[in-house]
């Protein structure tokens, strides 16, 4: 299974690609889509959509995992973050990927084993779990953490989906 993890943001959207082979995780790529904070929101959303489409076309993931909105400094920030998240979801759906969403608590628990872990702990565990030579940039590391969360949750998600069909 090839997983594309997304940490959405209107100024910086992180992405991380991993491959799950049995119980083994392999890092494929990670990066950050920078949109330029001064551009109008519509242009920034277009950049996110276009660049995520390029990542999907290049790496052909089999599934997308996106972090849910946890909190924002104010209502306007939350709205912009919601737009960026929506564009990321749309990019996945447009490319016919199954899309899964995870809360920050779920991601932290899956990666560190503790739902109140801080950014440094998450980055360090992502580095260890994927045998990275160095800690990835913060947004990219968060996206890799979302992908790892899905890798650890995928079997449970399938069992829940099958149970719901009965």
DSSP file (Angstrom, degrees, kcal/mol; ACC not computed):
  #  RESIDUE AA STRUCTURE BP1 BP2  ACC     N-H-->O    O-->H-N    N-H-->O    O-->H-N    TCO  KAPPA ALPHA  PHI   PSI    X-CA   Y-CA   Z-CA
    1    1 A X              0   0    0      0, 0.0    19,-3.2     0, 0.0     2,-0.6   0.000 360.0 360.0 360.0 132.0    0.0    0.0    0.0
    2    2 A X  E     -A   19   0A   0     17,-0.2    60,-2.6    58,-0.1    61,-1.4  -0.937 360.0-162.2-108.0 119.7    1.3    3.4   -1.0
    3    3 A X  E     -Ab  18  63A   0     15,-2.8    15,-2.2    -2,-0.6     2,-0.6  -0.885  13.4-159.2-114.0 130.1    0.1    6.2    1.3
    4    4 A X  E     -Ab  17  64A   0     59,-2.3    61,-2.8    -2,-0.5     2,-0.4  -0.934  15.3-161.8-103.8 113.7    0.0    9.9    0.7
    5    5 A X  E     -Ab  16  65A   0     11,-3.5    11,-2.1    -2,-0.6     2,-0.4  -0.779   4.3-160.2 -96.2 141.4   -0.3   11.8    4.0
    6    6 A X  E     -Ab  15  66A   0     59,-2.4    61,-2.0    -2,-0.4     2,-0.6  -0.981  19.2-171.7-127.7 131.1   -1.4   15.4    4.0
    7    7 A X  E     -A   14   0A   0      7,-2.5     7,-2.4    -2,-0.4   136,-0.1  -0.897  33.0-147.0-113.3  95.4   -0.9   18.2    6.6
    8    8 A X        +     0   0    0     -2,-0.6     2,-0.3    59,-0.3     5,-0.1  -0.280  30.6 152.7 -73.3 148.8   -3.1   20.9    5.1
    9    9 A X        -     0   0    0     75,-0.1    72,-0.1    71,-0.1    -2,-0.1  -0.922  45.7-129.9-165.8 147.6   -2.5   24.6    5.4
   10   10 A X  S    S+     0   0    0     -2,-0.3     3,-0.1     1,-0.2    38,-0.1   0.754 112.3  29.8 -76.5 -22.5   -3.3   27.7    3.3
   11   11 A X  S    S+     0   0    0      1,-0.3    24,-2.3    23,-0.1    25,-0.5   0.752 136.3  16.8-101.8 -34.1    0.3   28.9    3.3
   12   12 A X  E     - C   0  34A   0     22,-0.2     2,-0.6    23,-0.1    -1,-0.3  -0.944  62.5-171.3-144.7 118.1    2.2   25.6    3.6
   13   13 A X  E     - C   0  33A   0     20,-2.1    20,-3.1    -2,-0.4     2,-0.3  -0.951  16.3-149.8-111.3 118.4    0.7   22.2    2.9
   14   14 A X  E     -AC   7  32A   0     -7,-2.4    -7,-2.5    -2,-0.6     2,-0.3  -0.608  13.3-172.4 -86.8 146.8    2.9   19.3    3.9
   15   15 A X  E     -AC   6  31A   0     16,-2.6    16,-2.3    -2,-0.3     2,-0.4  -0.989   5.0-176.5-135.8 149.4    2.9   16.0    2.1
   16   16 A X  E     -AC   5  30A   0    -11,-2.1   -11,-3.5    -2,-0.3     2,-0.5  -0.987   9.0-157.4-146.4 134.1    4.6   12.7    2.8
   17   17 A X  E     +AC   4  29A   0     12,-3.4    11,-2.8    -2,-0.4    12,-1.4  -0.947  18.6 165.2-116.6 128.8    4.6    9.4    0.9
   18   18 A X  E     -AC   3  27A   0    -15,-2.2   -15,-2.8    -2,-0.5     2,-0.4  -0.914  25.6-139.3-133.0 162.9    5.3    6.1    2.4
   19   19 A X  E     -AC   2  26A   0      7,-2.6     7,-2.5    -2,-0.3     2,-0.6  -0.990  10.3-150.6-123.7 133.2    4.9    2.5    1.4
   20   20 A X  E     + C   0  25A   0    -19,-3.2     2,-0.5    -2,-0.4     5,-0.2  -0.913  16.0 176.8-104.5 121.4    3.7   -0.2    3.7
   21   21 A X  E >   - C   0  24A   0      3,-2.8     3,-2.1    -2,-0.6     2,-0.4  -0.917  68.1 -52.7-124.2 101.3    5.0   -3.7    2.9
   22   22 A X  T 3  S-     0   0    0     -2,-0.5     0, 0.0     1,-0.3     0, 0.0  -0.571 121.5 -23.8  65.5-123.3    3.7   -6.1    5.6
   23   23 A X  T 3  S+     0   0    0     -2,-0.4     2,-0.4    -3,-0.1    -1,-0.3   0.341 119.8 101.0 -97.8   5.2    4.7   -4.5    8.9
   24   24 A X  E <   -C   21   0A   0     -3,-2.1    -3,-2.8     2,-0.0     2,-0.4  -0.736  57.3-154.9 -97.1 137.9    7.5   -2.5    7.3
   25   25 A X  E     -C   20   0A   0     -2,-0.4     2,-0.4   104,-0.3    -5,-0.2  -0.924   8.4-167.6-110.9 135.9    7.3    1.2    6.4
   26   26 A X  E     -C   19   0A   0     -7,-2.5    -7,-2.6    -2,-0.4     2,-0.3  -0.988  18.8-129.9-126.6 129.8    9.4    2.7    3.7
   27   27 A X  E     +C   18   0A   0    103,-0.5    -9,-0.2    -2,-0.4     3,-0.1  -0.580  28.6 170.0 -75.5 133.0    9.8    6.4    3.0
   28   28 A X  E     -     0   0A   0    -11,-2.8     2,-0.3     1,-0.4   -10,-0.2   0.765  58.7 -37.4-108.2 -47.6    9.3    7.5   -0.6
   29   29 A X  E     -C   17   0A   0    -12,-1.4   -12,-3.4     2,-0.0    -1,-0.4  -0.977  47.8-170.5-169.1 163.0    9.2   11.3   -0.5
   30   30 A X  E     +C   16   0A   0     -2,-0.3     2,-0.3   -14,-0.3   -14,-0.2  -0.967  18.2 141.2-158.2 160.0    8.1   14.3    1.5
   31   31 A X  E     -C   15   0A   0    -16,-2.3   -16,-2.6    -2,-0.3     2,-0.4  -0.981  39.3-101.6-178.2-175.4    7.9   18.0    0.9
   32   32 A X  E     -C   14   0A   0     -2,-0.3     2,-0.8   -18,-0.2   -18,-0.2  -0.997  16.7-142.8-133.5 132.2    6.0   21.2    1.4
   33   33 A X  E     -C   13   0A   0    -20,-3.1   -20,-2.1    -2,-0.4     2,-0.5  -0.856  22.2-161.0 -92.8 109.4    3.8   23.1   -1.0
   34   34 A X  E     -C   12   0A   0     -2,-0.8   -22,-0.2   -22,-0.2   -23,-0.1  -0.807  11.5-175.5 -95.0 130.1    4.4   26.8   -0.3
   35   35 A X        -     0   0    0    -24,-2.3     4,-0.2    -2,-0.5   -23,-0.1   0.530  43.4-106.1-105.0  -7.3    1.7   29.1   -1.7
   36   36 A X    >   -     0   0    0    -25,-0.5     3,-1.5     1,-0.1     8,-0.1   0.791  22.1-128.9  78.0 103.5    3.1   32.5   -0.9
   37   37 A X  T 3  S+     0   0    0      1,-0.3    -1,-0.1   -26,-0.1     7,-0.0   0.641 102.3  57.4 -62.2 -17.7    1.2   34.1    2.0
   38   38 A X  T 3  S+     0   0    0      2,-0.1    -1,-0.3     3,-0.0    -2,-0.1   0.637  83.4  98.4 -91.6 -13.8    0.5   37.3    0.1
   39   39 A X  S <  S-     0   0    0     -3,-1.5     5,-0.1    -4,-0.2    -4,-0.0  -0.361  89.6 -89.6 -70.2 152.5   -1.3   35.8   -2.8
   40   40 A X    >>  -     0   0    0      1,-0.1     4,-2.0     3,-0.0     3,-0.6  -0.279  38.4-112.8 -58.2 150.0   -5.2   35.8   -2.8
   41   41 A X  H 3> S+     0   0    0      1,-0.2     4,-2.7     2,-0.2     5,-0.2   0.878 115.7  57.7 -54.5 -42.1   -6.7   32.7   -1.1
   42   42 A X  H 3> S+     0   0    0      1,-0.2     4,-1.8     2,-0.2    -1,-0.2   0.887 107.7  47.0 -59.6 -39.2   -8.1   31.5   -4.4
   43   43 A X  H <> S+     0   0    0     -3,-0.6     4,-2.0     2,-0.2    -1,-0.2   0.903 111.4  51.0 -68.5 -40.7   -4.7   31.5   -6.0
   44   44 A X  H  X S+     0   0    0     -4,-2.0     4,-2.2     1,-0.2    -2,-0.2   0.902 109.7  50.2 -63.6 -40.4   -3.1   29.7   -3.0
   45   45 A X  H  X S+     0   0    0     -4,-2.7     4,-2.5     1,-0.2    -1,-0.2   0.884 108.6  53.1 -64.4 -38.2   -5.9   27.0   -3.2
   46   46 A X  H  X S+     0   0    0     -4,-1.8     4,-2.6    -5,-0.2    -1,-0.2   0.889 107.9  50.8 -62.9 -39.8   -5.2   26.6   -6.9
   47   47 A X  H  X S+     0   0    0     -4,-2.0     4,-2.9     2,-0.2     5,-0.3   0.924 110.4  49.1 -63.8 -44.8   -1.5   26.0   -6.2
   48   48 A X  H  X S+     0   0    0     -4,-2.2     4,-2.6     2,-0.2     5,-0.3   0.944 113.6  46.2 -59.7 -48.4   -2.3   23.4   -3.5
   49   49 A X  H  X S+     0   0    0     -4,-2.5     4,-2.0     2,-0.2    -2,-0.2   0.933 116.1  44.7 -61.5 -47.5   -4.7   21.6   -5.9
   50   50 A X  H  X S+     0   0    0     -4,-2.6     4,-1.8     2,-0.2    -2,-0.2   0.934 116.2  45.1 -63.8 -48.0   -2.3   21.6   -8.8
   51   51 A X  H  X S+     0   0    0     -4,-2.9     4,-2.1     2,-0.2    -2,-0.2   0.879 112.4  50.2 -70.0 -37.7    0.8   20.6   -6.9
   52   52 A X  H  X S+     0   0    0     -4,-2.6     4,-2.6    -5,-0.3    -1,-0.2   0.895 108.7  54.1 -64.9 -37.8   -1.0   17.8   -5.0
   53   53 A X  H  X S+     0   0    0     -4,-2.0     4,-2.6    -5,-0.3    -2,-0.2   0.895 107.7  50.7 -59.7 -39.5   -2.3   16.5   -8.3
   54   54 A X  H  X S+     0   0    0     -4,-1.8     4,-2.4     2,-0.2    -2,-0.2   0.898 109.7  49.3 -64.9 -41.2    1.3   16.5   -9.5
   55   55 A X  H  X S+     0   0    0     -4,-2.1     4,-2.4     2,-0.2     5,-0.3   0.924 112.6  48.2 -63.1 -44.2    2.5   14.5   -6.5
   56   56 A X  H  X S+     0   0    0     -4,-2.6     4,-2.2     1,-0.2     5,-0.2   0.924 112.8  47.8 -62.8 -45.0   -0.4   12.0   -7.0
   57   57 A X  H  < S+     0   0    0     -4,-2.6    -1,-0.2     1,-0.2    -2,-0.2   0.896 114.8  46.6 -62.2 -40.1    0.4   11.6  -10.7
   58   58 A X  H  < S+     0   0    0     -4,-2.4    -2,-0.2    -5,-0.2    -1,-0.2   0.889 126.1  25.2 -71.2 -41.0    4.2   11.2  -10.0
   59   59 A X  H  < S-     0   0    0     -4,-2.4    -2,-0.2    -5,-0.2    -3,-0.2   0.566  86.2-144.4-107.0 -10.4    3.9    8.6   -7.2
   60   60 A X     <  -     0   0    0     -4,-2.2   -58,-0.1    -5,-0.3    -3,-0.1   0.917  22.5-162.6  46.3  59.8    0.5    6.9   -7.8
   61   61 A X        -     0   0    0     -5,-0.2   -58,-0.2     1,-0.1     3,-0.1  -0.298  17.7-144.3 -65.4 158.4   -0.5    6.4   -4.1
   62   62 A X  S    S+     0   0    0    -60,-2.6    36,-0.7     1,-0.2     2,-0.3   0.573  80.0  16.4 -97.6 -12.4   -3.2    3.9   -3.4
   63   63 A X  E     -bd   3  98A   0    -61,-1.4   -59,-2.3    34,-0.2     2,-0.4  -0.989  64.6-141.8-156.8 153.6   -4.7    5.9   -0.5
   64   64 A X  E     -bd   4  99A   0     34,-2.6    36,-2.6    -2,-0.3     2,-0.4  -0.973   9.8-166.1-122.6 137.7   -4.7    9.4    0.9
   65   65 A X  E     -bd   5 100A   0    -61,-2.8   -59,-2.4    -2,-0.4     2,-0.4  -0.991   9.6-170.6-123.2 130.2   -4.8   10.3    4.6
   66   66 A X  E     -bd   6 101A   0     34,-2.8    36,-2.1    -2,-0.4     2,-0.3  -0.955  23.4-120.5-125.8 137.5   -5.5   13.9    5.7
   67   67 A X  E     - d   0 102A   0    -61,-2.0   -59,-0.3    -2,-0.4    36,-0.2  -0.579  30.6-128.0 -75.1 135.3   -5.2   15.5    9.1
   68   68 A X        -     0   0    0     34,-3.1     2,-0.3    -2,-0.3    36,-0.2  -0.415  34.8 -88.3 -76.7 158.0   -8.5   16.9   10.5
   69   69 A X        +     0   0    0      1,-0.2    -1,-0.1    -2,-0.1     3,-0.1  -0.518  46.4 174.8 -67.7 128.4   -8.7   20.5   11.7
   70   70 A X        -     0   0    0      1,-0.4     2,-0.3    -2,-0.3    -1,-0.2   0.852  57.9 -32.5-100.4 -58.4   -7.8   20.5   15.4
   71   71 A X        -     0   0    0      7,-0.0    -1,-0.4     3,-0.0     2,-0.3  -0.984  49.8-155.4-158.1 162.6   -7.8   24.2   16.2
   72   72 A X        -     0   0    0     -2,-0.3     3,-0.1    -3,-0.1     6,-0.1  -0.964  31.2-115.3-140.8 157.7   -7.0   27.6   14.8
   73   73 A X  S    S-     0   0    0     -2,-0.3     2,-0.3     1,-0.1    -1,-0.1   0.861  94.1  -8.7 -63.3 -36.2   -6.0   30.9   16.2
   74   74 A X  S  > S-     0   0    0      1,-0.1     4,-2.3    -3,-0.0     5,-0.2  -0.929  79.2 -90.1-153.0 175.6   -9.2   32.6   15.1
   75   75 A X  H  > S+     0   0    0     -2,-0.3     4,-2.3     1,-0.2     5,-0.2   0.881 122.3  51.6 -61.9 -40.8  -12.2   32.0   12.9
   76   76 A X  H  > S+     0   0    0      2,-0.2     4,-2.3     1,-0.2    -1,-0.2   0.906 110.4  48.9 -64.7 -40.9  -10.6   33.4    9.8
   77   77 A X  H  > S+     0   0    0      2,-0.2     4,-2.6     1,-0.2    -2,-0.2   0.915 111.2  50.4 -62.9 -42.8   -7.6   31.1   10.2
   78   78 A X  H  X S+     0   0    0     -4,-2.3     4,-2.3     1,-0.2    -2,-0.2   0.892 109.9  50.5 -62.4 -40.0   -9.9   28.2   10.7
   79   79 A X  H  X S+     0   0    0     -4,-2.3     4,-2.0     2,-0.2    -2,-0.2   0.922 111.7  46.7 -64.7 -44.3  -11.9   29.0    7.6
   80   80 A X  H  X S+     0   0    0     -4,-2.3     4,-2.3     2,-0.2    -2,-0.2   0.902 112.4  50.3 -64.6 -40.9   -8.7   29.3    5.5
   81   81 A X  H  X S+     0   0    0     -4,-2.6     4,-2.5     1,-0.2    -1,-0.2   0.894 108.7  53.0 -63.3 -39.7   -7.5   26.0    6.9
   82   82 A X  H  X S+     0   0    0     -4,-2.3     4,-2.4     2,-0.2    -2,-0.2   0.881 108.1  50.5 -62.6 -39.0  -10.8   24.4    6.1
   83   83 A X  H  X S+     0   0    0     -4,-2.0     4,-2.3     2,-0.2    -2,-0.2   0.932 110.8  48.3 -63.5 -45.5  -10.6   25.6    2.5
   84   84 A X  H  X S+     0   0    0     -4,-2.3     4,-2.0     1,-0.2    -2,-0.2   0.899 112.2  49.6 -62.6 -40.6   -7.1   24.2    2.1
   85   85 A X  H  X S+     0   0    0     -4,-2.5     4,-2.6     1,-0.2    -1,-0.2   0.912 109.5  51.7 -63.1 -42.9   -8.2   20.9    3.6
   86   86 A X  H  X S+     0   0    0     -4,-2.4     4,-2.5     1,-0.2    -2,-0.2   0.892 108.8  50.1 -61.7 -40.6  -11.2   20.8    1.2
   87   87 A X  H  X S+     0   0    0     -4,-2.3     4,-2.3     2,-0.2    -1,-0.2   0.894 110.6  50.1 -65.7 -39.8   -8.9   21.3   -1.8
   88   88 A X  H  X S+     0   0    0     -4,-2.0     4,-1.9     2,-0.2    -2,-0.2   0.931 111.5  48.2 -63.7 -45.2   -6.6   18.5   -0.6
   89   89 A X  H  X S+     0   0    0     -4,-2.6     4,-2.6     1,-0.2    -2,-0.2   0.916 111.1  51.4 -59.8 -43.3   -9.6   16.2   -0.2
   90   90 A X  H  X S+     0   0    0     -4,-2.5     4,-3.2     1,-0.2     5,-0.2   0.893 105.9  54.4 -62.1 -40.9  -10.8   17.2   -3.6
   91   91 A X  H  X S+     0   0    0     -4,-2.3     4,-1.3     2,-0.2    -1,-0.2   0.918 111.6  45.6 -59.9 -42.7   -7.4   16.4   -5.2
   92   92 A X  H  <>S+     0   0    0     -4,-1.9     5,-2.6     2,-0.2     3,-0.2   0.937 115.2  45.2 -65.4 -47.0   -7.6   12.9   -3.7
   93   93 A X  H ><5S+     0   0    0     -4,-2.6     3,-2.0     1,-0.2    -2,-0.2   0.896 108.9  56.8 -64.6 -40.6  -11.2   12.3   -4.8
   94   94 A X  H 3<5S+     0   0    0     -4,-3.2    -1,-0.2     1,-0.3    -2,-0.2   0.838 108.5  47.7 -59.3 -33.1  -10.5   13.7   -8.3
   95   95 A X  T 3<5S-     0   0    0     -4,-1.3    -1,-0.3    -3,-0.2    -2,-0.2   0.225 119.7-114.3 -93.6  14.2   -7.7   11.1   -8.6
   96   96 A X  T < 5 +     0   0    0     -3,-2.0     2,-0.4     1,-0.2    -3,-0.2   0.820  63.1 152.1  59.6  37.7  -10.1    8.4   -7.3
   97   97 A X      < -     0   0    0     -5,-2.6     2,-0.3    -6,-0.1    -1,-0.2  -0.767  52.7-114.3 -93.9 140.9   -8.2    7.7   -4.1
   98   98 A X  E     -d   63   0A   0    -36,-0.7   -34,-2.6    -2,-0.4     2,-0.5  -0.605  38.1-150.3 -65.8 134.6   -9.8    6.4   -1.0
   99   99 A X  E     -d   64   0A   0     -2,-0.3     2,-0.3   -36,-0.2   -34,-0.2  -0.944  15.5-173.9-118.0 129.9   -9.5    9.3    1.5
  100  100 A X  E     -d   65   0A   0    -36,-2.6   -34,-2.8    -2,-0.5     2,-0.4  -0.906  10.2-149.3-120.4 149.3   -9.2    8.8    5.3
  101  101 A X  E     -d   66   0A   0     -2,-0.3     2,-0.4   -36,-0.2   -34,-0.2  -0.949  11.7-172.7-123.7 140.6   -9.2   11.5    7.9
  102  102 A X  E     -d   67   0A   0    -36,-2.1   -34,-3.1    -2,-0.4     2,-0.1  -0.982  20.2-127.0-133.7 142.1   -7.4   11.5   11.3
  103  103 A X     >  -     0   0    0     -2,-0.4     4,-2.2   -36,-0.2     5,-0.2  -0.395  32.3-109.7 -78.0 163.1   -7.5   13.8   14.3
  104  104 A X  H  > S+     0   0    0      1,-0.2     4,-2.8     2,-0.2     5,-0.2   0.880 120.9  55.7 -59.8 -38.2   -4.2   15.1   15.8
  105  105 A X  H  > S+     0   0    0      1,-0.2     4,-2.4     2,-0.2    -1,-0.2   0.913 107.9  47.5 -61.5 -43.9   -4.8   12.9   18.8
  106  106 A X  H  > S+     0   0    0      2,-0.2     4,-2.2     1,-0.2    -2,-0.2   0.911 113.2  48.5 -63.5 -42.4   -5.1    9.8   16.6
  107  107 A X  H  X S+     0   0    0     -4,-2.2     4,-2.2     2,-0.2     5,-0.3   0.946 113.1  46.3 -64.3 -49.0   -1.9   10.7   14.7
  108  108 A X  H  X>S+     0   0    0     -4,-2.8     4,-2.9     1,-0.2     5,-1.2   0.909 113.4  49.6 -61.3 -42.9    0.1   11.4   17.9
  109  109 A X  H  <5S+     0   0    0     -4,-2.4     4,-0.4     4,-0.2    -1,-0.2   0.896 112.7  47.3 -63.4 -40.6   -1.1    8.2   19.5
  110  110 A X  H  <5S+     0   0    0     -4,-2.2    -1,-0.2    -5,-0.2    -2,-0.2   0.850 122.5  33.2 -69.9 -34.7   -0.2    6.1   16.4
  111  111 A X  H  <5S+     0   0    0     -4,-2.2    -2,-0.2    -5,-0.2    -3,-0.2   0.894 137.3  15.7 -90.6 -44.9    3.3    7.6   16.0
  112  112 A X  T  <5S-     0   0    0     -4,-2.9    -3,-0.2    -5,-0.3    -2,-0.1   0.693  92.8-122.5-105.0 -24.7    4.4    8.3   19.5
  113  113 A X  S   <S+     0   0    0     -5,-1.2     2,-0.4    -4,-0.4    -4,-0.2   0.538  87.2  87.6  90.1   7.3    2.0    6.3   21.6
  114  114 A X    >   -     0   0    0     -6,-0.9     3,-1.5     1,-0.1    -2,-0.2  -0.963  67.1-149.4-145.0 120.8    0.9    9.4   23.5
  115  115 A X  T 3  S+     0   0    0     -2,-0.4    -7,-0.2     1,-0.3    -6,-0.2   0.590  97.0  51.9 -69.2 -12.2   -1.9   11.7   22.4
  116  116 A X  T 3  S+     0   0    0     -8,-0.1    -1,-0.3    -7,-0.0   -11,-0.1   0.086  77.6 141.6-110.6  22.9   -0.3   14.8   23.9
  117  117 A X    <   -     0   0    0     -3,-1.5     2,-0.1   -12,-0.1    -9,-0.1  -0.281  47.9-124.1 -62.2 148.8    3.1   14.4   22.3
  118  118 A X     >  -     0   0    0      1,-0.1     4,-2.1   -10,-0.0     3,-0.3  -0.423  27.0 -97.9 -91.4 172.0    4.8   17.6   21.2
  119  119 A X  H  > S+     0   0    0      1,-0.2     4,-2.9     2,-0.2     5,-0.2   0.872 121.8  54.2 -56.4 -42.5    6.1   18.4   17.7
  120  120 A X  H  > S+     0   0    0      1,-0.2     4,-2.2     2,-0.2    -1,-0.2   0.893 108.4  49.2 -63.0 -40.0    9.7   17.5   18.6
  121  121 A X  H  > S+     0   0    0     -3,-0.3     4,-2.3     2,-0.2    -1,-0.2   0.909 112.6  47.9 -65.0 -41.6    8.6   14.0   19.8
  122  122 A X  H  X S+     0   0    0     -4,-2.1     4,-2.7     2,-0.2     5,-0.2   0.942 112.1  48.8 -64.6 -47.7    6.6   13.4   16.6
  123  123 A X  H  X S+     0   0    0     -4,-2.9     4,-2.1     1,-0.2    13,-0.3   0.901 111.9  49.5 -59.7 -41.7    9.4   14.6   14.3
  124  124 A X  H  X S+     0   0    0     -4,-2.2     4,-2.1    -5,-0.2    -1,-0.2   0.911 112.5  46.6 -65.3 -42.5   11.9   12.4   16.2
  125  125 A X  H  X S+     0   0    0     -4,-2.3     4,-3.4     2,-0.2     5,-0.3   0.883 109.8  53.5 -69.2 -37.6    9.7    9.3   16.0
  126  126 A X  H  X S+     0   0    0     -4,-2.7     4,-2.0     1,-0.2     6,-0.2   0.930 109.4  50.0 -59.4 -44.5    8.9    9.9   12.3
  127  127 A X  H  <>S+     0   0    0     -4,-2.1     5,-2.2    -5,-0.2     4,-0.5   0.923 115.4  42.6 -59.5 -45.4   12.6   10.0   11.7
  128  128 A X  H ><5S+     0   0    0     -4,-2.1     3,-1.0     3,-0.2    -2,-0.2   0.946 113.6  50.0 -67.5 -49.2   13.2    6.7   13.6
  129  129 A X  H 3<5S+     0   0    0     -4,-3.4  -104,-0.3     1,-0.3    -1,-0.2   0.821 121.1  35.0 -61.8 -32.2   10.2    4.8   12.1
  130  130 A X  T 3<5S-     0   0    0     -4,-2.0  -103,-0.5    -5,-0.3    -1,-0.3   0.362 104.9-125.1-104.2   4.3   11.1    5.7    8.5
  131  131 A X  T < 5 +     0   0    0     -3,-1.0    -3,-0.2    -4,-0.5     2,-0.2   0.903  44.6 177.8  52.4  46.6   14.9    5.6    9.0
  132  132 A X      < -     0   0    0     -5,-2.2    -1,-0.2    -6,-0.2     3,-0.1  -0.523  36.7-131.5 -78.3 147.1   15.3    9.1    7.7
  133  133 A X  S    S+     0   0    0     -2,-0.2     2,-0.3     1,-0.1    -1,-0.1   0.768  88.5   3.1 -69.8 -23.5   18.8   10.6    7.7
  134  134 A X  S    S-     0   0    0     -7,-0.0     2,-0.3     0, 0.0    -1,-0.1  -0.958  93.8 -77.3-152.5 167.2   17.5   13.7    9.3
  135  135 A X        -     0   0    0     -2,-0.3     3,-0.1     1,-0.1   -11,-0.1  -0.528  51.9-123.5 -71.0 131.9   14.3   15.2   10.7
  136  136 A X        -     0   0    0     -2,-0.3     5,-0.1   -13,-0.3    -1,-0.1  -0.313  39.5 -78.1 -71.6 158.5   12.0   16.3    7.9
  137  137 A X     >  -     0   0    0      1,-0.1     4,-3.1     4,-0.1     5,-0.3  -0.217  54.1-103.8 -52.7 149.8   10.7   19.9    7.7
  138  138 A X  H  > S+     0   0    0      1,-0.2     4,-2.4     2,-0.2     5,-0.2   0.868 117.9  42.2 -53.6 -51.3    7.8   20.4   10.2
  139  139 A X  H  > S+     0   0    0      1,-0.2     4,-1.9     2,-0.2    -1,-0.2   0.889 117.7  47.6 -66.3 -38.2    4.9   20.4    7.8
  140  140 A X  H  > S+     0   0    0      2,-0.2     4,-2.4     1,-0.2    -2,-0.2   0.893 111.0  51.5 -68.1 -39.7    6.4   17.4    5.8
  141  141 A X  H  X S+     0   0    0     -4,-3.1     4,-2.2     2,-0.2    -2,-0.2   0.901 108.9  51.1 -63.2 -41.5    7.1   15.6    9.1
  142  142 A X  H  X S+     0   0    0     -4,-2.4     4,-1.9    -5,-0.3    -1,-0.2   0.900 110.0  49.9 -61.7 -40.6    3.5   16.1   10.2
  143  143 A X  H  X S+     0   0    0     -4,-1.9     4,-2.1     2,-0.2  -127,-0.3   0.897 109.4  50.7 -65.8 -40.6    2.3   14.7    6.8
  144  144 A X  H  X S+     0   0    0     -4,-2.4     4,-2.5     1,-0.2    -1,-0.2   0.884 108.0  54.3 -62.3 -37.9    4.5   11.7    7.2
  145  145 A X  H  X S+     0   0    0     -4,-2.2     4,-2.5     2,-0.2    -2,-0.2   0.889 106.7  50.7 -63.1 -39.4    3.0   11.2   10.7
  146  146 A X  H  X S+     0   0    0     -4,-1.9     4,-2.1     2,-0.2    -1,-0.2   0.909 110.7  49.3 -64.0 -41.8   -0.5   11.2    9.2
  147  147 A X  H  X S+     0   0    0     -4,-2.1     4,-2.4     2,-0.2    -2,-0.2   0.909 111.0  49.5 -63.9 -42.0    0.6    8.6    6.6
  148  148 A X  H  X S+     0   0    0     -4,-2.5     4,-2.2     2,-0.2    -2,-0.2   0.908 107.6  55.2 -62.3 -42.2    2.1    6.4    9.4
  149  149 A X  H  X S+     0   0    0     -4,-2.5     4,-1.3     1,-0.2    -1,-0.2   0.920 109.5  46.5 -56.5 -45.1   -1.1    6.8   11.4
  150  150 A X  H  X S+     0   0    0     -4,-2.1     4,-2.0     1,-0.2     3,-0.3   0.914 108.3  55.4 -65.6 -40.8   -3.0    5.4    8.4
  151  151 A X  H  < S+     0   0    0     -4,-2.4     4,-0.4     1,-0.2    -1,-0.2   0.892 112.6  43.1 -58.0 -39.1   -0.5    2.6    7.9
  152  152 A X  H  < S+     0   0    0     -4,-2.2    -1,-0.2     1,-0.2    -2,-0.2   0.715 121.7  40.4 -78.0 -21.2   -1.1    1.5   11.5
  153  153 A X  H  X S+     0   0    0     -4,-1.3     4,-2.5    -3,-0.3     3,-0.2   0.531  86.5  95.0-103.1  -9.8   -4.9    2.0   11.2
  154  154 A X  H  X S+     0   0    0     -4,-2.0     4,-2.2     1,-0.2     5,-0.2   0.875  84.5  49.4 -57.2 -45.1   -5.6    0.6    7.7
  155  155 A X  H  > S+     0   0    0     -4,-0.4     4,-2.1     1,-0.2    -1,-0.2   0.902 112.9  47.5 -61.9 -41.2   -6.5   -3.0    8.9
  156  156 A X  H  > S+     0   0    0     -3,-0.2     4,-2.5    -4,-0.2    -1,-0.2   0.901 109.5  53.6 -66.7 -40.7   -8.9   -1.6   11.4
  157  157 A X  H  X S+     0   0    0     -4,-2.5     4,-2.3     1,-0.2    -2,-0.2   0.904 109.3  48.9 -60.6 -41.2  -10.5    0.7    8.9
  158  158 A X  H  X S+     0   0    0     -4,-2.2     4,-2.4    -5,-0.2    -1,-0.2   0.916 111.1  49.2 -65.3 -43.0  -11.1   -2.2    6.5
  159  159 A X  H  X S+     0   0    0     -4,-2.1     4,-2.2     1,-0.2    -2,-0.2   0.896 112.2  48.6 -63.7 -39.9  -12.7   -4.3    9.2
  160  160 A X  H  X S+     0   0    0     -4,-2.5     4,-2.0     2,-0.2    -1,-0.2   0.903 110.9  50.3 -66.0 -40.8  -15.0   -1.4   10.3
  161  161 A X  H  X S+     0   0    0     -4,-2.3     4,-0.9     1,-0.2    -2,-0.2   0.907 112.1  47.4 -63.9 -41.6  -16.0   -0.8    6.6
  162  162 A X  H >X S+     0   0    0     -4,-2.4     3,-0.5     1,-0.2     4,-0.5   0.891 110.6  51.7 -67.1 -38.7  -16.8   -4.5    6.1
  163  163 A X  H >< S+     0   0    0     -4,-2.2     3,-0.9     1,-0.2    -1,-0.2   0.864 106.5  54.8 -65.2 -35.4  -18.8   -4.6    9.4
  164  164 A X  H 3< S+     0   0    0     -4,-2.0    -1,-0.2     1,-0.2    -2,-0.2   0.723 101.8  58.5 -70.3 -21.4  -20.8   -1.5    8.3
  165  165 A X  H <<        0   0    0     -4,-0.9    -1,-0.2    -3,-0.5    -2,-0.2   0.608 360.0 360.0 -83.0 -12.8  -21.8   -3.3    5.0
  166  166 A X    <<        0   0    0     -3,-0.9    -1,-0.2    -4,-0.5    -2,-0.1   0.492 360.0 360.0 -78.5 360.0  -23.4   -6.2    6.9
